[in-house]
Amino acid sequence: MDDDLWSAIGDPTRRRMLDLLLADGEGTATSLSEHLPVTRQAVAKHLGVLDRAGLVHVTPAGREMRYRVDDAQFARAVAQLAAVGTAWDARLRRIKRIAEAIQRTQDQTNQDKTKE
């Protein structure tokens, strides 16, 4: 797992920014700030985090910078998330089996006590 990647994605504002960039194809700090409850300066800082995590590419466009989602890094994040989900599903199935075994043991013990 890539902690920097997950730290970047862990923030709800950055996830929303990724959603906007995916929907629109690209964006600037100014265009993104129009859809978010934070300032343009805050958006620029969040974009810097996404850039350092490799989730976006930045291209100069006049006085502004245009950001696009890095498809390969985003796919990597999706694959890691799927792997985490699969691992947790397996853990939860194991916990369920253990809990059901404990419940069967308790039920059997209660039945044995009522027979006495």
C-alpha atoms as an extended CHARMM CRD file, in Angstrom:
* protein
*
       116  EXT
         1         1  MET       CA              0.0000000000        0.0000000000        0.0000000000  PROA      1               0.0000000000
         2         2  ASP       CA              1.1220000000        3.5140000000       -0.8000000000  PROA      2               0.0000000000
         3         3  ASP       CA              0.5440000000        5.6900000000        2.2720000000  PROA      3               0.0000000000
         4         4  ASP       CA              1.0820000000        8.9640000000        0.3740000000  PROA      4               0.0000000000
         5         5  LEU       CA             -1.5040000000        7.9230000000       -2.1810000000  PROA      5               0.0000000000
         6         6  TRP       CA             -4.0680000000        7.0080000000        0.4750000000  PROA      6               0.0000000000
         7         7  SER       CA             -3.3260000000       10.0960000000        2.5070000000  PROA      7               0.0000000000
         8         8  ALA       CA             -4.0570000000       12.1880000000       -0.5890000000  PROA      8               0.0000000000
         9         9  ILE       CA             -7.2640000000       10.3140000000       -1.3590000000  PROA      9               0.0000000000
        10        10  GLY       CA             -8.3250000000       10.2530000000        2.2940000000  PROA      10              0.0000000000
        11        11  ASP       CA             -9.3730000000       13.8950000000        2.2650000000  PROA      11              0.0000000000
        12        12  PRO       CA            -12.9910000000       14.4500000000        1.1690000000  PROA      12              0.0000000000
        13        13  THR       CA            -12.1930000000       17.7290000000       -0.6020000000  PROA      13              0.0000000000
        14        14  ARG       CA             -9.4750000000       16.0430000000       -2.6640000000  PROA      14              0.0000000000
        15        15  ARG       CA            -11.8130000000       13.1680000000       -3.5290000000  PROA      15              0.0000000000
        16        16  ARG       CA            -14.3830000000       15.6980000000       -4.7240000000  PROA      16              0.0000000000
        17        17  MET       CA            -11.6860000000       17.4170000000       -6.7770000000  PROA      17              0.0000000000
        18        18  LEU       CA            -10.7750000000       14.1050000000       -8.3920000000  PROA      18              0.0000000000
        19        19  ASP       CA            -14.4730000000       13.5580000000       -9.1740000000  PROA      19              0.0000000000
        20        20  LEU       CA            -14.6600000000       16.9710000000      -10.8250000000  PROA      20              0.0000000000
        21        21  LEU       CA            -11.4750000000       16.4110000000      -12.8140000000  PROA      21              0.0000000000
        22        22  LEU       CA            -12.6740000000       12.9990000000      -13.9620000000  PROA      22              0.0000000000
        23        23  ALA       CA            -16.0330000000       14.4230000000      -15.0230000000  PROA      23              0.0000000000
        24        24  ASP       CA            -14.6170000000       17.4530000000      -16.8390000000  PROA      24              0.0000000000
        25        25  GLY       CA            -11.3560000000       15.9650000000      -18.1160000000  PROA      25              0.0000000000
        26        26  GLU       CA             -9.2920000000       18.7990000000      -16.6790000000  PROA      26              0.0000000000
        27        27  GLY       CA             -9.5250000000       21.8760000000      -14.5260000000  PROA      27              0.0000000000
        28        28  THR       CA             -7.7220000000       24.7620000000      -12.9020000000  PROA      28              0.0000000000
        29        29  ALA       CA             -7.6450000000       25.8390000000       -9.2810000000  PROA      29              0.0000000000
        30        30  THR       CA            -10.0620000000       28.6100000000      -10.2260000000  PROA      30              0.0000000000
        31        31  SER       CA            -12.5310000000       26.3740000000      -12.0610000000  PROA      31              0.0000000000
        32        32  LEU       CA            -12.4530000000       23.7680000000       -9.3150000000  PROA      32              0.0000000000
        33        33  SER       CA            -12.9360000000       26.3560000000       -6.5490000000  PROA      33              0.0000000000
        34        34  GLU       CA            -16.2350000000       27.3630000000       -8.1650000000  PROA      34              0.0000000000
        35        35  HSD       CA            -17.6150000000       23.9180000000       -7.2570000000  PROA      35              0.0000000000
        36        36  LEU       CA            -16.0960000000       23.5200000000       -3.7980000000  PROA      36              0.0000000000
        37        37  PRO       CA            -16.7230000000       25.1850000000       -0.4420000000  PROA      37              0.0000000000
        38        38  VAL       CA            -13.0480000000       26.2460000000       -0.1350000000  PROA      38              0.0000000000
        39        39  THR       CA            -10.9710000000       29.0990000000       -1.4820000000  PROA      39              0.0000000000
        40        40  ARG       CA             -8.9490000000       28.9950000000       -4.6630000000  PROA      40              0.0000000000
        41        41  GLN       CA             -5.7940000000       29.0250000000       -2.5220000000  PROA      41              0.0000000000
        42        42  ALA       CA             -7.0040000000       25.9710000000       -0.5940000000  PROA      42              0.0000000000
        43        43  VAL       CA             -7.7940000000       24.2220000000       -3.8840000000  PROA      43              0.0000000000
        44        44  ALA       CA             -4.2660000000       24.9870000000       -5.1190000000  PROA      44              0.0000000000
        45        45  LYS       CA             -2.8060000000       23.4200000000       -1.9640000000  PROA      45              0.0000000000
        46        46  HSD       CA             -4.9870000000       20.3320000000       -2.3590000000  PROA      46              0.0000000000
        47        47  LEU       CA             -3.9280000000       20.0530000000       -5.9980000000  PROA      47              0.0000000000
        48        48  GLY       CA             -0.3180000000       20.1490000000       -4.8410000000  PROA      48              0.0000000000
        49        49  VAL       CA             -0.9680000000       17.1470000000       -2.5910000000  PROA      49              0.0000000000
        50        50  LEU       CA             -2.6340000000       15.2740000000       -5.4560000000  PROA      50              0.0000000000
        51        51  ASP       CA              0.2920000000       16.1610000000       -7.7200000000  PROA      51              0.0000000000
        52        52  ARG       CA              2.8840000000       14.8920000000       -5.2050000000  PROA      52              0.0000000000
        53        53  ALA       CA              0.9100000000       11.6400000000       -4.9000000000  PROA      53              0.0000000000
        54        54  GLY       CA              1.0060000000       11.3120000000       -8.6870000000  PROA      54              0.0000000000
        55        55  LEU       CA             -2.7660000000       11.4300000000       -9.0190000000  PROA      55              0.0000000000
        56        56  VAL       CA             -2.7940000000       14.4750000000      -11.2950000000  PROA      56              0.0000000000
        57        57  HSD       CA             -0.5980000000       15.9220000000      -14.0370000000  PROA      57              0.0000000000
        58        58  VAL       CA             -0.1510000000       19.6490000000      -14.2540000000  PROA      58              0.0000000000
        59        59  THR       CA              0.3700000000       21.6040000000      -17.4640000000  PROA      59              0.0000000000
        60        60  PRO       CA              0.9920000000       25.3560000000      -17.6330000000  PROA      60              0.0000000000
        61        61  ALA       CA             -1.6710000000       27.2290000000      -19.5980000000  PROA      61              0.0000000000
        62        62  GLY       CA             -0.8650000000       30.9230000000      -19.6640000000  PROA      62              0.0000000000
        63        63  ARG       CA             -1.0410000000       32.2450000000      -16.1200000000  PROA      63              0.0000000000
        64        64  GLU       CA             -2.8990000000       29.1930000000      -14.8430000000  PROA      64              0.0000000000
        65        65  MET       CA             -2.0700000000       25.5540000000      -14.3900000000  PROA      65              0.0000000000
        66        66  ARG       CA             -4.3550000000       22.8740000000      -15.8400000000  PROA      66              0.0000000000
        67        67  TYR       CA             -4.7480000000       19.6200000000      -13.9550000000  PROA      67              0.0000000000
        68        68  ARG       CA             -5.7430000000       16.2200000000      -15.3130000000  PROA      68              0.0000000000
        69        69  VAL       CA             -6.1100000000       12.9290000000      -13.4930000000  PROA      69              0.0000000000
        70        70  ASP       CA             -3.2340000000       10.5120000000      -14.0980000000  PROA      70              0.0000000000
        71        71  ASP       CA             -5.0970000000        7.4700000000      -15.3990000000  PROA      71              0.0000000000
        72        72  ALA       CA             -2.3810000000        4.9650000000      -14.4580000000  PROA      72              0.0000000000
        73        73  GLN       CA             -2.0100000000        6.1950000000      -10.8760000000  PROA      73              0.0000000000
        74        74  PHE       CA             -5.7770000000        6.4140000000      -10.4790000000  PROA      74              0.0000000000
        75        75  ALA       CA             -6.1210000000        2.8380000000      -11.7580000000  PROA      75              0.0000000000
        76        76  ARG       CA             -3.4500000000        1.8130000000       -9.2460000000  PROA      76              0.0000000000
        77        77  ALA       CA             -5.4770000000        3.4240000000       -6.4490000000  PROA      77              0.0000000000
        78        78  VAL       CA             -8.6340000000        1.6420000000       -7.6020000000  PROA      78              0.0000000000
        79        79  ALA       CA             -6.7800000000       -1.6940000000       -7.6930000000  PROA      79              0.0000000000
        80        80  GLN       CA             -5.3930000000       -1.1280000000       -4.2020000000  PROA      80              0.0000000000
        81        81  LEU       CA             -8.8500000000       -0.2540000000       -2.9190000000  PROA      81              0.0000000000
        82        82  ALA       CA            -10.2750000000       -3.4060000000       -4.4790000000  PROA      82              0.0000000000
        83        83  ALA       CA             -7.5170000000       -5.4650000000       -2.8420000000  PROA      83              0.0000000000
        84        84  VAL       CA             -8.2520000000       -3.8970000000        0.5380000000  PROA      84              0.0000000000
        85        85  GLY       CA            -11.9660000000       -4.6190000000        0.0630000000  PROA      85              0.0000000000
        86        86  THR       CA            -11.2530000000       -8.2420000000       -0.8050000000  PROA      86              0.0000000000
        87        87  ALA       CA             -8.9840000000       -8.6480000000        2.2250000000  PROA      87              0.0000000000
        88        88  TRP       CA            -11.5950000000       -7.1480000000        4.5570000000  PROA      88              0.0000000000
        89        89  ASP       CA            -14.3350000000       -9.3230000000        3.0640000000  PROA      89              0.0000000000
        90        90  ALA       CA            -12.2150000000      -12.3880000000        3.8730000000  PROA      90              0.0000000000
        91        91  ARG       CA            -11.5960000000      -11.1360000000        7.4210000000  PROA      91              0.0000000000
        92        92  LEU       CA            -15.2810000000      -10.4720000000        7.9650000000  PROA      92              0.0000000000
        93        93  ARG       CA            -16.2100000000      -13.9420000000        6.6820000000  PROA      93              0.0000000000
        94        94  ARG       CA            -13.7260000000      -15.4460000000        9.1570000000  PROA      94              0.0000000000
        95        95  ILE       CA            -15.1300000000      -13.3510000000       12.0280000000  PROA      95              0.0000000000
        96        96  LYS       CA            -18.6380000000      -14.4700000000       11.0670000000  PROA      96              0.0000000000
        97        97  ARG       CA            -17.5920000000      -18.1480000000       11.0840000000  PROA      97              0.0000000000
        98        98  ILE       CA            -15.9770000000      -17.7420000000       14.5200000000  PROA      98              0.0000000000
        99        99  ALA       CA            -19.0260000000      -15.9170000000       15.9110000000  PROA      99              0.0000000000
       100       100  GLU       CA            -21.3560000000      -18.5910000000       14.5300000000  PROA      100             0.0000000000
       101       101  ALA       CA            -19.1990000000      -21.3500000000       16.0580000000  PROA      101             0.0000000000
       102       102  ILE       CA            -19.2850000000      -19.5880000000       19.4270000000  PROA      102             0.0000000000
       103       103  GLN       CA            -23.0580000000      -19.1860000000       19.1460000000  PROA      103             0.0000000000
       104       104  ARG       CA            -23.5120000000      -22.8880000000       18.3230000000  PROA      104             0.0000000000
       105       105  THR       CA            -21.3750000000      -23.8150000000       21.3480000000  PROA      105             0.0000000000
       106       106  GLN       CA            -23.3940000000      -21.5240000000       23.6000000000  PROA      106             0.0000000000
       107       107  ASP       CA            -26.6830000000      -22.8640000000       22.2090000000  PROA      107             0.0000000000
       108       108  GLN       CA            -25.5230000000      -26.4260000000       22.8060000000  PROA      108             0.0000000000
       109       109  THR       CA            -24.4280000000      -25.5790000000       26.3510000000  PROA      109             0.0000000000
       110       110  ASN       CA            -27.8200000000      -23.9730000000       27.0600000000  PROA      110             0.0000000000
       111       111  GLN       CA            -29.6420000000      -27.0090000000       25.6570000000  PROA      111             0.0000000000
       112       112  ASP       CA            -27.5470000000      -29.3310000000       27.8040000000  PROA      112             0.0000000000
       113       113  LYS       CA            -28.3300000000      -27.2740000000       30.9320000000  PROA      113             0.0000000000
       114       114  THR       CA            -32.0940000000      -27.3410000000       30.2620000000  PROA      114             0.0000000000
       115       115  LYS       CA            -31.9680000000      -31.1380000000       29.9240000000  PROA      115             0.0000000000
       116       116  GLU       CA            -30.4310000000      -31.5130000000       33.3850000000  PROA      116             0.0000000000
